[in-house]
């Protein structure tokens, strides 16, 4: 079953980021991933999001290179957001997440 979902991020490096997508379809969307990693958008659940720099590194380097970098102490920084609101607005589910801090 498909559903319209809107994720809104408040604070931190992802402040103002809005993901508005249909979930549950044949193609896996960003919103599907956010739901999976936030217990379905449950209030109180936490989501870890990589920084733009860490994401670029993870997307442009091989797994072997990433593992080697990790062995030498390189860390891939990210930030944690906590779901604070989950409500319905018309046909969409609105999920708001607030920045709670940096974390590797």
N, CA, C and O atoms as a printed pandas DataFrame, in Angstrom:
     atom_number atom_name residue_name chain_id  residue_number  x_coord  y_coord  z_coord
0              1         N          UNK        A               1    0.841   -1.184    0.000
1              2        CA          UNK        A               1    0.000    0.000    0.000
2              3         C          UNK        A               1    0.886    1.248    0.000
3              4         O          UNK        A               1    1.795    1.363    0.822
4              5         N          UNK        A               2    0.630    2.160   -0.898
5              6        CA          UNK        A               2    1.427    3.384   -0.962
6              7         C          UNK        A               2    0.868    4.440   -0.020
7              8         O          UNK        A               2   -0.318    4.442    0.312
8              9         N          UNK        A               3    1.748    5.334    0.400
9             10        CA          UNK        A               3    1.371    6.394    1.325
10            11         C          UNK        A               3    2.214    7.625    1.034
11            12         O          UNK        A               3    3.402    7.511    0.733
12            13         N          UNK        A               4    1.609    8.792    1.122
13            14        CA          UNK        A               4    2.334   10.044    0.963
14            15         C          UNK        A               4    2.930   10.425    2.320
15            16         O          UNK        A               4    2.216   10.511    3.319
16            17         N          UNK        A               5    4.259   10.654    2.344
17            18        CA          UNK        A               5    4.967   10.968    3.587
18            19         C          UNK        A               5    5.808   12.218    3.367
19            20         O          UNK        A               5    6.422   12.399    2.316
20            21         N          UNK        A               6    5.820   13.082    4.391
21            22        CA          UNK        A               6    6.650   14.286    4.371
22            23         C          UNK        A               6    7.525   14.260    5.621
23            24         O          UNK        A               6    7.018   14.294    6.742
24            25         N          UNK        A               7    8.847   14.199    5.421
25            26        CA          UNK        A               7    9.807   14.326    6.514
26            27         C          UNK        A               7   10.322   15.749    6.503
27            28         O          UNK        A               7   10.720   16.255    5.454
28            29         N          UNK        A               8   10.320   16.407    7.662
29            30        CA          UNK        A               8   10.850   17.758    7.812
30            31         C          UNK        A               8   11.948   17.731    8.863
31            32         O          UNK        A               8   11.731   17.225    9.964
32            33         N          UNK        A               9   13.135   18.270    8.541
33            34        CA          UNK        A               9   14.268   18.257    9.460
34            35         C          UNK        A               9   14.522   19.660    9.982
35            36         O          UNK        A               9   14.551   20.626    9.220
36            37         N          UNK        A              10   14.708   19.758   11.311
37            38        CA          UNK        A              10   14.872   21.042   11.984
38            39         C          UNK        A              10   16.202   21.052   12.727
39            40         O          UNK        A              10   16.475   20.165   13.536
40            41         N          UNK        A              11   17.030   22.059   12.450
41            42        CA          UNK        A              11   18.311   22.225   13.127
42            43         C          UNK        A              11   19.418   21.410   12.491
43            44         O          UNK        A              11   19.178   20.578   11.616
44            45         N          UNK        A              12   20.633   21.664   12.947
45            46        CA          UNK        A              12   21.794   20.926   12.449
46            47         C          UNK        A              12   22.063   21.168   10.980
47            48         O          UNK        A              12   21.493   22.083   10.385
48            49         N          UNK        A              13   22.928   20.355   10.387
49            50        CA          UNK        A              13   23.309   20.567    8.995
50            51         C          UNK        A              13   22.201   20.245    7.989
51            52         O          UNK        A              13   22.288   20.651    6.830
52            53         N          UNK        A              14   21.188   19.540    8.406
53            54        CA          UNK        A              14   20.082   19.205    7.495
54            55         C          UNK        A              14   18.862   20.099    7.723
55            56         O          UNK        A              14   17.759   19.784    7.276
56            57         N          UNK        A              15   19.074   21.229    8.430
57            58        CA          UNK        A              15   17.976   22.152    8.734
58            59         C          UNK        A              15   17.257   22.576    7.458
59            60         O          UNK        A              15   17.882   23.030    6.499
60            61         N          UNK        A              16   15.951   22.422    7.462
61            62        CA          UNK        A              16   15.145   22.830    6.322
62            63         C          UNK        A              16   14.986   21.768    5.246
63            64         O          UNK        A              16   14.251   21.973    4.280
64            65         N          UNK        A              17   15.666   20.634    5.398
65            66        CA          UNK        A              17   15.545   19.558    4.406
66            67         C          UNK        A              17   14.165   18.949    4.511
67            68         O          UNK        A              17   13.729   18.564    5.595
68            69         N          UNK        A              18   13.482   18.862    3.394
69            70        CA          UNK        A              18   12.143   18.268    3.339
70            71         C          UNK        A              18   12.160   17.158    2.301
71            72         O          UNK        A              18   12.577   17.353    1.159
72            73         N          UNK        A              19   11.699   15.994    2.725
73            74        CA          UNK        A              19   11.566   14.843    1.830
74            75         C          UNK        A              19   10.081   14.561    1.722
75            76         O          UNK        A              19    9.439   14.164    2.694
76            77         N          UNK        A              20    9.541   14.770    0.532
77            78        CA          UNK        A              20    8.103   14.563    0.297
78            79         C          UNK        A              20    7.969   13.541   -0.822
79            80         O          UNK        A              20    8.190   13.851   -1.992
80            81         N          UNK        A              21    7.603   12.316   -0.449
81            82        CA          UNK        A              21    7.558   11.225   -1.415
82            83         C          UNK        A              21    6.432   10.255   -1.085
83            84         O          UNK        A              21    5.847   10.278   -0.001
84            85         N          UNK        A              22    6.158    9.413   -2.051
85            86        CA          UNK        A              22    5.223    8.315   -1.846
86            87         C          UNK        A              22    6.044    7.094   -1.465
87            88         O          UNK        A              22    7.051    6.785   -2.102
88            89         N          UNK        A              23    5.609    6.408   -0.427
89            90        CA          UNK        A              23    6.324    5.221    0.037
90            91         C          UNK        A              23    5.518    3.969   -0.292
91            92         O          UNK        A              23    4.329    4.031   -0.606
92            93         N          UNK        A              24    6.202    2.838   -0.209
93            94        CA          UNK        A              24    5.514    1.562   -0.399
94            95         C          UNK        A              24    5.298    1.175   -1.845
95            96         O          UNK        A              24    4.606    0.195   -2.121
96            97         N          UNK        A              25    5.872    1.916   -2.774
97            98        CA          UNK        A              25    5.738    1.608   -4.200
98            99         C          UNK        A              25    6.803    0.634   -4.657
99           100         O          UNK        A              25    7.562    0.111   -3.841
100          101         N          UNK        A              26    6.864    0.387   -5.951
101          102        CA          UNK        A              26    7.842   -0.575   -6.469
102          103         C          UNK        A              26    9.294   -0.085   -6.364
103          104         O          UNK        A              26   10.209   -0.904   -6.282
104          105         N          UNK        A              27    9.518    1.234   -6.365
105          106        CA          UNK        A              27   10.871    1.791   -6.244
106          107         C          UNK        A              27   11.102    2.226   -4.796
107          108         O          UNK        A              27   10.245    2.868   -4.189
108          109         N          UNK        A              28   12.261    1.871   -4.255
109          110        CA          UNK        A              28   12.622    2.245   -2.884
110          111         C          UNK        A              28   13.018    3.711   -2.880
111          112         O          UNK        A              28   13.927    4.107   -3.609
112          113         N          UNK        A              29   12.349    4.521   -2.069
113          114        CA          UNK        A              29   12.583    5.967   -2.033
114          115         C          UNK        A              29   13.374    6.373   -0.790
115          116         O          UNK        A              29   13.562    5.575    0.128
116          117         N          UNK        A              30   13.829    7.614   -0.775
117          118        CA          UNK        A              30   14.488    8.157    0.415
118          119         C          UNK        A              30   13.554    8.070    1.609
119          120         O          UNK        A              30   13.983    7.715    2.707
120          121         N          UNK        A              31   12.276    8.394    1.406
121          122        CA          UNK        A              31   11.304    8.327    2.499
122          123         C          UNK        A              31   11.148    6.895    3.018
123          124         O          UNK        A              31   10.990    6.692    4.222
124          125         N          UNK        A              32   11.191    5.897    2.123
125          126        CA          UNK        A              32   11.146    4.499    2.566
126          127         C          UNK        A              32   12.313    4.208    3.515
127          128         O          UNK        A              32   12.134    3.578    4.557
128          129         N          UNK        A              33   13.510    4.674    3.142
129          130        CA          UNK        A              33   14.690    4.463    3.974
130          131         C          UNK        A              33   14.578    5.167    5.319
131          132         O          UNK        A              33   14.933    4.600    6.352
132          133         N          UNK        A              34   14.082    6.411    5.305
133          134        CA          UNK        A              34   13.913    7.148    6.554
134          135         C          UNK        A              34   12.903    6.463    7.466
135          136         O          UNK        A              34   13.102    6.403    8.679
136          137         N          UNK        A              35   11.831    5.950    6.894
137          138        CA          UNK        A              35   10.847    5.218    7.692
138          139         C          UNK        A              35   11.458    3.957    8.289
139          140         O          UNK        A              35   11.229    3.639    9.455
140          141         N          UNK        A              36   12.232    3.247    7.485
141          142        CA          UNK        A              36   12.855    1.998    7.950
142          143         C          UNK        A              36   13.790    2.270    9.125
143          144         O          UNK        A              36   13.830    1.493   10.079
144          145         N          UNK        A              37   14.546    3.373    9.060
145          146        CA          UNK        A              37   15.533    3.652   10.096
146          147         C          UNK        A              37   14.981    4.473   11.257
147          148         O          UNK        A              37   15.733    4.864   12.150
148          149         N          UNK        A              38   13.675    4.738   11.254
149          150        CA          UNK        A              38   13.073    5.493   12.362
150          151         C          UNK        A              38   11.869    4.758   12.951
151          152         O          UNK        A              38   10.946    5.372   13.486
152          153         N          UNK        A              39   11.901    3.433   12.839
153          154        CA          UNK        A              39   10.807    2.612   13.380
154          155         C          UNK        A              39    9.458    3.056   12.815
155          156         O          UNK        A              39    8.466    3.135   13.539
156          157         N          UNK        A              40    9.437    3.341   11.531
157          158        CA          UNK        A              40    8.201    3.763   10.880
158          159         C          UNK        A              40    7.811    5.205   11.167
159          160         O          UNK        A              40    6.652    5.587   11.006
160          161         N          UNK        A              41    8.799    6.014   11.600
161          162        CA          UNK        A              41    8.506    7.411   11.926
162          163         C          UNK        A              41    7.920    7.563   13.315
163          164         O          UNK        A              41    7.160    8.496   13.575
164          165         N          UNK        A              42    8.271    6.651   14.208
165          166        CA          UNK        A              42    7.761    6.655   15.581
166          167         C          UNK        A              42    8.333    7.834   16.365
167          168         O          UNK        A              42    9.538    8.082   16.321
168          169         N          UNK        A              43    7.478    8.558   17.077
169          170        CA          UNK        A              43    7.931    9.670   17.918
170          171         C          UNK        A              43    8.922    9.125   18.945
171          172         O          UNK        A              43    8.654    8.133   19.622
172          173         N          UNK        A              44   10.068    9.792   19.046
173          174        CA          UNK        A              44   11.132    9.375   19.958
174          175         C          UNK        A              44   12.231    8.585   19.268
175          176         O          UNK        A              44   13.341    8.486   19.793
176          177         N          UNK        A              45   11.943    8.017   18.095
177          178        CA          UNK        A              45   12.962    7.266   17.362
178          179         C          UNK        A              45   14.028    8.223   16.854
179          180         O          UNK        A              45   13.761    9.398   16.603
180          181         N          UNK        A              46   15.245    7.698   16.706
181          182        CA          UNK        A              46   16.360    8.507   16.227
182          183         C          UNK        A              46   16.823    8.033   14.859
183          184         O          UNK        A              46   16.788    6.842   14.550
184          185         N          UNK        A              47   17.256    8.990   14.047
185          186        CA          UNK        A              47   17.780    8.715   12.710
186          187         C          UNK        A              47   19.178    9.313   12.648
187          188         O          UNK        A              47   19.378   10.471   13.013
188          189         N          UNK        A              48   20.148    8.524   12.186
189          190        CA          UNK        A              48   21.497    9.033   11.972
190          191         C          UNK        A              48   21.629    9.380   10.496
191          192         O          UNK        A              48   21.336    8.556    9.629
192          193         N          UNK        A              49   22.070   10.602   10.212
193          194        CA          UNK        A              49   22.285   11.047    8.839
194          195         C          UNK        A              49   23.736   11.470    8.673
195          196         O          UNK        A              49   24.263   12.214    9.501
196          197         N          UNK        A              50   24.389   11.004    7.612
197          198        CA          UNK        A              50   25.784   11.397    7.405
198          199         C          UNK        A              50   25.871   12.866    7.000
199          200         O          UNK        A              50   24.922   13.431    6.456
200          201         N          UNK        A              51   27.026   13.472    7.275
201          202        CA          UNK        A              51   27.263   14.819    6.778
202          203         C          UNK        A              51   27.432   14.726    5.262
203          204         O          UNK        A              51   27.648   13.640    4.724
204          205         N          UNK        A              52   27.335   15.851    4.583
205          206        CA          UNK        A              52   27.505   15.863    3.128
206          207         C          UNK        A              52   28.889   15.343    2.750
207          208         O          UNK        A              52   29.037   14.620    1.764
208          209         N          UNK        A              53   29.902   15.710    3.534
209          210        CA          UNK        A              53   31.266   15.250    3.261
210          211         C          UNK        A              53   31.368   13.732    3.406
211          212         O          UNK        A              53   31.929   13.065    2.537
212          213         N          UNK        A              54   30.839   13.189    4.481
213          214        CA          UNK        A              54   30.894   11.743    4.701
214          215         C          UNK        A              54   30.134   11.005    3.605
215          216         O          UNK        A              54   30.589    9.969    3.120
216          217         N          UNK        A              55   28.987   11.531    3.217
217          218        CA          UNK        A              55   28.197   10.901    2.158
218          219         C          UNK        A              55   28.973   10.877    0.844
219          220         O          UNK        A              55   28.969    9.872    0.134
220          221         N          UNK        A              56   29.636   11.987    0.524
221          222        CA          UNK        A              56   30.431   12.032   -0.706
222          223         C          UNK        A              56   31.561   11.011   -0.666
223          224         O          UNK        A              56   31.823   10.333   -1.660
224          225         N          UNK        A              57   32.231   10.898    0.479
225          226        CA          UNK        A              57   33.304    9.911    0.630
226          227         C          UNK        A              57   32.766    8.491    0.450
227          228         O          UNK        A              57   33.381    7.671   -0.233
228          229         N          UNK        A              58   31.630    8.209    1.059
229          230        CA          UNK        A              58   31.054    6.866    0.981
230          231         C          UNK        A              58   30.583    6.532   -0.436
231          232         O          UNK        A              58   30.598    5.370   -0.841
232          233         N          UNK        A              59   30.170    7.541   -1.178
233          234        CA          UNK        A              59   29.675    7.318   -2.538
234          235         C          UNK        A              59   30.796    7.249   -3.571
235          236         O          UNK        A              59   30.599    6.692   -4.651
236          237         N          UNK        A              60   31.963    7.802   -3.263
237          238        CA          UNK        A              60   33.011    7.898   -4.280
238          239         C          UNK        A              60   34.213    6.993   -4.026
239          240         O          UNK        A              60   35.143    6.969   -4.832
240          241         N          UNK        A              61   34.209    6.249   -2.922
241          242        CA          UNK        A              61   35.332    5.367   -2.616
242          243         C          UNK        A              61   34.836    3.928   -2.503
243          244         O          UNK        A              61   33.693    3.672   -2.122
244          245         N          UNK        A              62   35.718    3.003   -2.842
245          246        CA          UNK        A              62   35.361    1.579   -2.775
246          247         C          UNK        A              62   35.227    1.133   -1.322
247          248         O          UNK        A              62   35.722    1.794   -0.409
248          249         N          UNK        A              63   34.561    0.020   -1.124
249          250        CA          UNK        A              63   34.402   -0.547    0.213
250          251         C          UNK        A              63   35.776   -0.841    0.821
251          252         O          UNK        A              63   36.000   -0.591    2.006
252          253         N          UNK        A              64   36.694   -1.372    0.009
253          254        CA          UNK        A              64   38.040   -1.676    0.503
254          255         C          UNK        A              64   38.746   -0.416    0.998
255          256         O          UNK        A              64   39.394   -0.432    2.045
256          257         N          UNK        A              65   38.619    0.673    0.244
257          258        CA          UNK        A              65   39.249    1.935    0.640
258          259         C          UNK        A              65   38.634    2.452    1.932
259          260         O          UNK        A              65   39.349    2.911    2.823
260          261         N          UNK        A              66   37.317    2.380    2.035
261          262        CA          UNK        A              66   36.616    2.846    3.243
262          263         C          UNK        A              66   37.066    2.030    4.451
263          264         O          UNK        A              66   37.336    2.589    5.514
264          265         N          UNK        A              67   37.147    0.707    4.292
265          266        CA          UNK        A              67   37.583   -0.152    5.401
266          267         C          UNK        A              67   39.021    0.169    5.802
267          268         O          UNK        A              67   39.339    0.203    6.991
268          269         N          UNK        A              68   39.882    0.402    4.831
269          270        CA          UNK        A              68   41.268    0.748    5.130
270          271         C          UNK        A              68   41.340    2.084    5.860
271          272         O          UNK        A              68   42.088    2.228    6.827
272          273         N          UNK        A              69   40.568    3.053    5.403
273          274        CA          UNK        A              69   40.544    4.361    6.057
274          275         C          UNK        A              69   40.076    4.219    7.505
275          276         O          UNK        A              69   40.620    4.864    8.402
276          277         N          UNK        A              70   39.075    3.380    7.730
277          278        CA          UNK        A              70   38.555    3.159    9.083
278          279         C          UNK        A              70   39.617    2.541    9.982
279          280         O          UNK        A              70   39.715    2.892   11.158
280          281         N          UNK        A              71   40.421    1.611    9.432
281          282        CA          UNK        A              71   41.486    0.980   10.205
282          283         C          UNK        A              71   42.537    1.990   10.648
283          284         O          UNK        A              71   43.161    1.828   11.696
284          285         N          UNK        A              72   42.728    3.029    9.847
285          286        CA          UNK        A              72   43.694    4.071   10.185
286          287         C          UNK        A              72   43.077    5.197   11.019
287          288         O          UNK        A              72   43.705    6.234   11.232
288          289         N          UNK        A              73   41.853    4.986   11.486
289          290        CA          UNK        A              73   41.233    5.941   12.395
290          291         C          UNK        A              73   40.321    6.968   11.755
291          292         O          UNK        A              73   39.782    7.826   12.454
292          293         N          UNK        A              74   40.132    6.906   10.437
293          294        CA          UNK        A              74   39.233    7.861    9.797
294          295         C          UNK        A              74   37.797    7.559   10.226
295          296         O          UNK        A              74   37.390    6.398   10.285
296          297         N          UNK        A              75   37.055    8.585   10.517
297          298        CA          UNK        A              75   35.657    8.430   10.924
298          299         C          UNK        A              75   34.749    9.134    9.932
299          300         O          UNK        A              75   35.137   10.117    9.300
300          301         N          UNK        A              76   33.551    8.621    9.807
301          302        CA          UNK        A              76   32.554    9.192    8.903
302          303         C          UNK        A              76   31.503    9.887    9.756
303          304         O          UNK        A              76   30.592    9.247   10.280
304          305         N          UNK        A              77   31.639   11.211    9.889
305          306        CA          UNK        A              77   30.761   11.936   10.804
306          307         C          UNK        A              77   29.322   12.004   10.316
307          308         O          UNK        A              77   29.031   11.941    9.121
308          309         N          UNK        A              78   28.452   12.135   11.284
309          310        CA          UNK        A              78   27.039   12.285   10.974
310          311         C          UNK        A              78   26.342   13.011   12.106
311          312         O          UNK        A              78   26.968   13.443   13.075
312          313         N          UNK        A              79   25.051   13.133   11.963
313          314        CA          UNK        A              79   24.253   13.833   12.963
314          315         C          UNK        A              79   22.994   13.031   13.244
315          316         O          UNK        A              79   22.434   12.382   12.361
316          317         N          UNK        A              80   22.566   13.095   14.497
317          318        CA          UNK        A              80   21.383   12.363   14.924
318          319         C          UNK        A              80   20.198   13.319   15.020
319          320         O          UNK        A              80   20.296   14.423   15.555
320          321         N          UNK        A              81   19.091   12.858   14.488
321          322        CA          UNK        A              81   17.826   13.588   14.568
322          323         C          UNK        A              81   16.814   12.698   15.278
323          324         O          UNK        A              81   16.817   11.479   15.108
324          325         N          UNK        A              82   15.955   13.316   16.069
325          326        CA          UNK        A              82   14.927   12.565   16.790
326          327         C          UNK        A              82   13.545   12.964   16.279
327          328         O          UNK        A              82   13.252   14.146   16.100
328          329         N          UNK        A              83   12.709   11.965   16.048
329          330        CA          UNK        A              83   11.338   12.230   15.609
330          331         C          UNK        A              83   10.581   12.874   16.761
331          332         O          UNK        A              83   10.504   12.310   17.852
332          333         N          UNK        A              84   10.023   14.058   16.517
333          334        CA          UNK        A              84    9.293   14.790   17.560
334          335         C          UNK        A              84    7.808   14.890   17.273
335          336         O          UNK        A              84    7.007   15.060   18.193
336          337         N          UNK        A              85    7.432   14.785   16.004
337          338        CA          UNK        A              85    6.022   14.925   15.619
338          339         C          UNK        A              85    5.698   13.912   14.528
339          340         O          UNK        A              85    6.473   13.727   13.591
340          341         N          UNK        A              86    4.572   13.274   14.656
341          342        CA          UNK        A              86    4.025   12.431   13.587
342          343         C          UNK        A              86    2.529   12.701   13.588
343          344         O          UNK        A              86    1.846   12.440   14.578
344          345         N          UNK        A              87    2.021   13.225   12.473
345          346        CA          UNK        A              87    0.597   13.550   12.388
346          347         C          UNK        A              87    0.118   13.409   10.944
347          348         O          UNK        A              87    0.919   13.257   10.022
348          349         N          UNK        A              88   -1.170   13.461   10.770
349          350        CA          UNK        A              88   -1.765   13.418    9.436
350          351         C          UNK        A              88   -2.188   14.823    9.046
351          352         O          UNK        A              88   -2.752   15.563    9.851
352          353         N          UNK        A              89   -1.908   15.178    7.802
353          354        CA          UNK        A              89   -2.383   16.437    7.239
354          355         C          UNK        A              89   -2.980   16.084    5.885
355          356         O          UNK        A              89   -2.253   15.842    4.921
356          357         N          UNK        A              90   -4.285   16.058    5.819
357          358        CA          UNK        A              90   -4.942   15.620    4.591
358          359         C          UNK        A              90   -4.616   14.158    4.332
359          360         O          UNK        A              90   -4.853   13.301    5.183
360          361         N          UNK        A              91   -4.073   13.877    3.159
361          362        CA          UNK        A              91   -3.723   12.511    2.780
362          363         C          UNK        A              91   -2.289   12.135    3.163
363          364         O          UNK        A              91   -1.886   10.985    2.987
364          365         N          UNK        A              92   -1.523   13.081    3.680
365          366        CA          UNK        A              92   -0.106   12.837    3.950
366          367         C          UNK        A              92    0.170   12.629    5.438
367          368         O          UNK        A              92   -0.525   13.169    6.298
368          369         N          UNK        A              93    1.197   11.838    5.715
369          370        CA          UNK        A              93    1.725   11.703    7.064
370          371         C          UNK        A              93    2.907   12.656    7.169
371          372         O          UNK        A              93    3.837   12.592    6.365
372          373         N          UNK        A              94    2.870   13.539    8.163
373          374        CA          UNK        A              94    3.933   14.521    8.391
374          375         C          UNK        A              94    4.790   14.021    9.550
375          376         O          UNK        A              94    4.274   13.701   10.621
376          377         N          UNK        A              95    6.094   13.957    9.329
377          378        CA          UNK        A              95    7.024   13.505   10.357
378          379         C          UNK        A              95    8.104   14.569   10.492
379          380         O          UNK        A              95    8.808   14.876    9.531
380          381         N          UNK        A              96    8.233   15.137   11.711
381          382        CA          UNK        A              96    9.245   16.162   11.963
382          383         C          UNK        A              96   10.342   15.579   12.843
383          384         O          UNK        A              96   10.081   14.858   13.806
384          385         N          UNK        A              97   11.570   15.913   12.483
385          386        CA          UNK        A              97   12.724   15.438   13.240
386          387         C          UNK        A              97   13.601   16.614   13.624
387          388         O          UNK        A              97   13.890   17.479   12.797
388          389         N          UNK        A              98   14.023   16.645   14.875
389          390        CA          UNK        A              98   14.857   17.741   15.400
390          391         C          UNK        A              98   16.270   17.242   15.662
391          392         O          UNK        A              98   16.472   16.141   16.173
392          393         N          UNK        A              99   17.249   18.079   15.299
393          394        CA          UNK        A              99   18.660   17.748   15.498
394          395         C          UNK        A              99   18.952   17.628   16.981
395          396         O          UNK        A              99   18.587   18.507   17.762
396          397         N          UNK        A             100   19.618   16.528   17.380
397          398        CA          UNK        A             100   19.990   16.378   18.787
398          399         C          UNK        A             100   21.493   16.271   18.998
399          400         O          UNK        A             100   21.946   16.228   20.142
400          401         N          UNK        A             101   22.282   16.228   17.919
401          402        CA          UNK        A             101   23.718   16.255   18.096
402          403         C          UNK        A             101   24.498   15.502   17.042
403          404         O          UNK        A             101   23.944   14.744   16.246
404          405         N          UNK        A             102   25.808   15.733   17.059
405          406        CA          UNK        A             102   26.719   15.053   16.133
406          407         C          UNK        A             102   27.055   13.673   16.693
407          408         O          UNK        A             102   27.095   13.463   17.905
408          409         N          UNK        A             103   27.295   12.738   15.770
409          410        CA          UNK        A             103   27.657   11.377   16.192
410          411         C          UNK        A             103   28.300   10.651   15.014
411          412         O          UNK        A             103   27.893   10.837   13.867
412          413         N          UNK        A             104   29.291    9.836   15.296
413          414        CA          UNK        A             104   29.915    9.037   14.247
414          415         C          UNK        A             104   29.097    7.798   14.000
415          416         O          UNK        A             104   29.452    6.984   13.147
